[in-house]
């Protein structure tokens, strides 16, 4: 240790932005999967579960469960998008801190001269 108690950390330029670009498509894929795979199967019409399905309430329970699954997938997709937005905001915040620190060091350098 060189006497400095805090070493800080370094983030390569573009890291947060690259991460956001990499995860952005996942949210849309999840939303698309819900539309493509869950929505078409959200209800069973006709005699899909036979008359017994209607009599026992299984058909409506199934439809309710599938609707719930669609809603949950929609929330997951939304949260995935929020992760990308948070990464982009972190990049902005990080750059702001870097700019402030650079200005402080430059000001100290000018004051010393």
N, C-alpha and C positions, 0 to 999 in steps of 0.2 A: 504494500500500500504506500502511496506517495504522500500521505498526509491529508489527502482530499477525502472527506467522509462520503461524498456522493459523486459517483462517476457519471450519472445520467445514462442516456442511451441515444442511439443513432437510428434514424429511419431513412432508408434510401429514398431518394426523390421518386415520387410516383407510386410508392408501395401501396398506400391506402387507395388511391384511385384505381390501380390495377386490381386490387382485391375486390373493390366494388364492381368493376366491369366483369370480373370472373363470376361473382355470385348473382348479379342481376338476372341472368337468364333462368336461374333455378326457380325463382319466384313465379315467373311466367310459365315455366314447365309444370310446376305444381298446379297452378291455376288451370292450365290446359288439360292436365291429367284429370282434374275434377270434372271439367266439361266433357272430356272425351270418354272417360271410363265410368264415372259415377252417375252423372246426370242421365244418360240413356237408360240406366238400370235403377233409377230412383223409385220407380213404382212398377208394380206387376199388375197389369190389367188382365181382363178376361178371366180365363181359368188357369192362370199361372200357378196359383196355389190351390186350385179347385175351390169348390164352395166352402170347404172346411177352412180355408185360409181366411175367408171373409167372416165366417161364423165365429171363429176363435179369436179374431182380431189380429192374426199374424200378418195379414196383408198390410193393414194400417201401421202396425208396429214396424214392419220392414221399411215401409215408405218413410216413416218418421226417422228411423235410424239412418237411412240413406241421406235424407235431408240434413240431418245433423252432421254426417260425414262431409257433405258438400260445404257446409258452413265452416267446419273446422279446417278443411283444406284451404278455403278462402282466407281464413285468418292466418294460417301458416304462410301462405303465399304473400300476404300483406306484411307479415313480420319479416320475411326474407327480404322484401323490398326495403323495409326500415333498416335492416342491417347494412345494406348498400348505402343508403342515405347517411347513416351514422358514420360509416367509413369515410365518405366524402367530407362530411362535416369535421371529422377528426383531422383530415388533411388540411382543411382550412384553418382550424384551430392551431395545429402544429406549426404551420407556416407563419401564423401570426406571432406565436411565441418566438420562433426563430428570428423573425424580422425585428421584434422588440429587443431581443438579446443582442443582435448584431448592431442595432442602433446604440444600445447602451455601451457596448464595448468600443464602438467608434467614438462616442462622446467622451468616454474616459480617456481614450487615446489622444483626442484633441486637447482635453484639459491638462494632460500630463505635459504636453509639448510646450 
